[in-house]
Amino acid sequence: MPGTCEFEISWRRDAHYKRASGTARVCVRLVPAVQDPHLPTFLQKLRVDWPTASKNAPAETLRDFVLAKFTSAQDQETLPPGVLGRLGLKELVKEQGRGAGYDPNVDKCLVTEELLCVLAELQEAVQHWPKGNYPVLVSNSRSCRPLANHIACISAVTALFPCKPPDSDVDSCMVIHVVSCEEEFQQQKLDLLWWKLDDQAPLRQKHLVCGPVKVAGAPSTLMTAPEYYELRHAQVCKASALKHGSDLAQDPAWTEISELLTVATIKFEMLSTAPQSQLLLADIISTKGTKSGIFVMYNCARLATLFEGYKRNMEQGLYPTFPSVKSLDFSLLHDEGEWLLLFNSVLPFPDLLSQIAGLFCTGPGLHISARTETVCKFLVQLSMDFSSYYNRVHILGEARPHLFGQMFARLQLLRAIREVLHAGLAMLGLPPLSHI
């Protein structure tokens, strides 16, 4: 696979869909490794843990199997240079359970050494799993085109939509190929070729197809991933300097905060659009709007500051310790905004998780979808409702005993809001922000 140091920004979009799964039920293997030496540091900035070295799995067995299928020297002579043989895949498409979603024109596949190396790496990854984990393999067809790097998107899918693991055997492995819409046809050939050459290939192979990424106003201009990050980082820093003063850049603590706000800006910009849809990146993005990642992180910090204020006042003896939840009187919550937060955010959150858990582990279809845009929309709406309520209602009231009951009921509600917000951000690979 030829290397390249210039990556179109569309690569970076799909890398955001990737996030290492923290659940003990799912084990994710990611292949292939990042080839560009400049990208590992860039990925680390965005809290994306991606392997930087691939194992050179031997492909001799696959090569021998392919060559054994070609007995006609005449056929061999008509093959293009570098091609070991030509295999028909039509019969596999017609098999029960494999036709849904596959292009009816998929038939002949030119088998090359590079293609066999890809399959060998997939084989090696499937055969080696930590015991007691449900295996999910993130795969991508290798090509010299920058858009081939759509692979990163899938482990976010496993984090967002973990499946209940079946019995731990070879058939329990799910392989998810993350590909651009332009490359899906070739990826379908790779799926079928794997089945044809390896009778131990996983039965469940799925496709997560990602749409193109365009830069607004410059259809022929390519923007590399590092350039995109630096552009957004500069915009975040400029907006913050205008609001808080230019001396802010000298604060070491602000450096970390500005980087996190940049990551949030990029992730919300990209993940707010369904992965299969086209994403249009603007040269300038608003950092003040209520639909940005910064707005969500800002309200996360407001919640942290609120609870820090309560803790400080409690340590000073102004407030009593937090009572048990059973003793709280929630009938003291009279404000409409409080019930809006409860019924629009806290109570629907488990249902939201169930609705977007659409990995369809056992479904017959080929395609899956990562509904990250649903998570982003939910977090933005939650932040808007909380911001409206917080601006209107004084939570930490005067240190008078007759006011404590309502204060604690409100704080308990906002504890739930904080948990939901933190959980939603974690699904997108974002840590909570404690202060700005």
N, C-alpha and C positions, 0 to 999 in steps of 0.2 A: 504493500500500500504506500504510494508516494506520500511523503510528508509535505506540509505546507505551513508557513508561518503567518499567513493571512487567512483569517476566518471571517466569513460573513456574519453579520450580527444575528442572523436567524439561528445560527448554532447556539448562541447564548440563551435565546428565548427558551429552547427546549431543555437546556441544562437546568433551568430553574424548576422544571417539573420533577427533577430528581431530588430525593431526600432520603438519607439513610434511615431505614426503619428501626424504630426503637422497641418494637414489640418483640417479645420472646417467641411468638408463634411463627414469625416469618423471618427467613434468612434470605438475603438478597445477594446475588453475585452479579457483578457488573462487568461486561465485556463489550468492546475491546478497551484497552487503556488509552488515556490521552496521549496523542502522538506529538502535538506541538509542545516544545519545551517551555513556552511562555505561558501556557494555560494553567498549569497546576496552581501557581500563586494567585492567579485571577480567580480560579474556582474557590480557593480558600477564602478569599475576600467575601465571597457570596455564600459562605457556609455550606459549600457543596463538597462532599467527600467522594472523590472519584479516583480510581486506581491510576497509577502512572506507569505501570509496567505490566505487560502481558506475558503469560507463560507460553513458551514456544512448544505447543502441543504437536507431537509427531503426526504427520498425515500419511504415512506410508501405507497403512492398512486401507484407508479410503482410496488412495491412488491405485493400489493393486486391484481393489474391487472394481473400480471404474474401468481400468484397462482390460480386465477380464471380460467385460461386457462387450468389448469391441473386437470382433473376430475378423472383420473385413478390412484387409489392408487398403482396399480401394477407398473405403469410407475414411480411413485415417488420412489418406493423402489429400482428401478434399477439405480437411479441417484447416481453419486459419492458424497462423503461427501462435504457439503458446497454449493452444487448446488441446486437452487430452482426449476429449470425445464429446459426443452430443447425445443427450438422454431425453427421451420423451416423458412428459409429466402428466399428460392428459388423463391417463387412467386413474391417477391419484386424485385428481380434482373431482372425478365422477364418483369416487367412493363415498359411501354414506357417512354423513357427518363432517365431510371435508369440502363439500362443494359450496356451502353457504359463505358468501363474501369473496370467494376467489374469482378472479377475472376469467371469463370463459375462453379467452384467447391464450391463456397460459398453456404452453405445450413444450417446445423444444428448449433445452437448456445447454449452453456451451459450458462444459466443465473445465475450469482452469486450475492451475496450481494455487493461485490466490484464493479461489473459492473453496478449495479443499482445506486450506489452512484455517479459514474462517470456521468451517464445519468442525475441524479438529479441536479448535479452541472451545467451541460450544460443547462438544462431547466431553472434553476435560472438565469444564465447569459443572456440567450436569452430574458427573460421576463422583464429585468430591464435595460433600456437604457436611457441615457440623451435625453431629447426631442430635436428634430431638427437635429439629427445626423443620418448618415447612419451606421447601425450596422455591424461590422465585428467581429466574434467570433473566437479567436485562441484556438484550442483545441488539445488535445493529449490523446491517450489511456493510462491509468495508468498501469504500470507494475513495477516489482521490478528490471527490467533490466536498467542499466544506460542509454542505448540508447533511452529510452522512452522520454528523455528530449529534443527531437527534436522540441518541440512545439515553442521554442522561435523564430524560423526563420520567422514566418508568418507576424508579424507586420512590418517587413522591407518590405515585399511584399506590404502591404497596403500603406506604405510610398512611395515606388517606383512606384506602379501601382494603384493609387486610381481610383475607378470606379465612374462614374456618378451615384449618388444615385437615385433609383427609389422612388416611393411613400413610405412614411414612414408607413409601416405596418409590420405585422409579417413575411410576405413573402419576405420582403426586406432584411432580415438578411442573411448573408452568413457565413457559418461555414467552416473554413479551418483547416483540420487535418494535422499536420506536423508529419510525422512518418519516421522511418528508413525503408529501403527496406525489412528488415527481418520481420518487424511487420505490414506491410501494410495489409496482409491477415486478421489478427485479427481486424485491424481498420475498414476494410470494413464491418465486422460483426457488429461492434458497430454502424456504420452509419445506417445499415439496421434495427438493433434492435431498434434504436431510432425512426425510422419511424413506426415500427410495434407497439410500445408501446405508442406512443404519436402522436395523429393526428394533433397537433399543431407544430410538429417539422419542422424546416426550410426545404424548398424544395431544397435549394441549399447547398450541402455539397461537398467540394472539397478536394483533397489530394495533398499535396506537399511532395513528397517522397525524402528523403535524403540518399545519398550513404554512404558507410563506410569511416572511417578515420583510416589510418594506420600510424604507426611510422616507418620510413625507417630504415632497418637493424635490426629491432627487432619485428618480426611479433607477438610474443607471449607476448610482454611487453605492459603493460597498463601505460599510462601517465595521471595523473589527470589534471584537468583544472588549479588549482593553480600552479602545477609543470610546466605546459606548459607556463603559463604567466611569472613565475619567470625565466624560461630558456630564453625566448625571451627578457625579460627586462635586464638580465645580459649581453646578447649579444649586445644589443643596447648601454648599458653603457660602455662596453669594447671598442666597436668601436669608440664611442665618445671620450673616454679618450685617445685613441691612436692618434686621430686627433687633439684634443684641449688641451690635458694635463690632468693629474690626478687631478689637483686642481678643475676641473670642478664640481666634485661630491660635493664640499663644497658649491656651489652656490645654495641657496634655489630656485631660479628661474629655475635652470636646472632640479631640481627634477620634477617639473610639466611638463617641456618640454620632459624629458626622458620618463615619463609615457605616454604622448600623442603619442610619436613616437613608443612606444611599442604597444599601441592600434592600431595605423595605420599599423604597421608591421603585427600584428596578423590578422587584418581584411582583408587586401589585400591578405595575404597568403591564407586565407580561402575562401574569396568571389571571388577570381580570378578563382576558379574552379566551374563549374556548380554544383549546390547543389545535383543533382541526380547522379553525377559522384563520383568515389572514389577519395579521397584526401590523398596524401602521404606527411606526415610531415617529414622534414629532421631534424636531430639533430642540424645542424648548418645552418643558413640561412644568405645569403649575405645581408648586410646593405648598400652596395655600388652600387648595380646594379641599372639600370635604370627602372626596373620593380617592385621595392619594394615600399611599402607604404611610407618609409622614403624619397625616391626620390620625390614622389608627394608632400609630406609635405614640403620638402626643397624648392621646387620651389614655393609653396604657400607662404613661408616666404620670398623668394626673391622678389615676387611681392609686399608684404606688405612693405618691406624695400625700394623698389623703390618709392612707393607713399609717404612713410614717408619722403624720401629724397626730393621729389618735394615740399611737404608741408613745410618742414623746410626752403628750399631755398626761397619759396614764402613769408614766414613770415619775412625773412631777407631782402626782397625787391629785390632779384636777379631775380625772375621770376614773371610775372604778374599772376593775378588770372585766374583760368581756364575759358576759353570762353565758350559760348553756343555751343552745338553740331552742330547746324545748320550753324554756322559760320566757322566750321572746313573745311579745304581743304584736303580731303583724297587722292587726286591725287598726293600728296607729298609722299605717301607711295610707294616707288619704289622697296624696297627689296623683293625678292622672299619669304623670310621667313614670311613677314607680311601677304602676301596673302595666304600663306600656313596655317597660324593660322586662318585667317578669313574663308576660305573655308573648312578647315578640322575640325575646332573646334567650332567656334562661330555659323556659319550658320547651321550646321547639328545638333546642340544640341536639338532644339525643335523636330526635326524628330526622334532623338534617343529616346527621352522620349515617343513619340507616338509608336515607334516600340516595346519598351520593356514593354509597358502598356498592358501586356498579362494576366491579371487576369481572363479574359473571364467570366464575372459575369453571363451571361445568356446562356453560351454555354452548350451543352448537355453532354460534356465529364466529366469524373471524375477528371482528373489530371490537375494541373496547374504547371507552372514553374516560378521560380524567376531568371531572367537573370542578376544576380549581376555581373557575369563575364564580361558582355558587358560594364557595367558601369566602372569597374576597368580597362579594356583594354582601354576604351576611355580616362580616366583620365591619364593613364600612357603615352599614345601617345601624349596627349595634353602637358604633362610635358616635354616630350622629344623634341617636336617641339619648345616649349617656351624656354627651356634651350639652345638649339642650337642657336636660334635667340638672346637671351639675352647675350650669350657669344660672339657673333659676332658684335652686334650693340650697340653703346653707346646711351642710350635713353635720359638721362638728359645731354644735351649739354651745351656749353658755353652760358652765359647770354647775347646773342646778339639778337636783335629784328628780324633779318632776319632768324634766326634759330628756332624761337618759333613756327612758323606754323607747321613745320614738327614734332617738339617735341610734340605738343599738339595732333596732329593726331595719333602719335604713342601711347601716353598715353591713348587716348580714346579707341584705339584698345585693349590695355592691360587692361583697365577697363573692357571691355567685357570678356576678357580671365579670369580675376579675378572672375567675377560674375559666369561664367560657372564653374570654378574650385570649387568655394565655394558651388555652388548648387550641384555639383556632390559629393563632400565630405559629404554634409548634407544628401544626399540620403543613404550614408553608415553609418550615425551616427557619423561622424567625424567633429569636429569644425576646422576652419581654423587656421593655425599656423602663428603668426605674426612675429616671429623672432627665430633664432637658435643661 
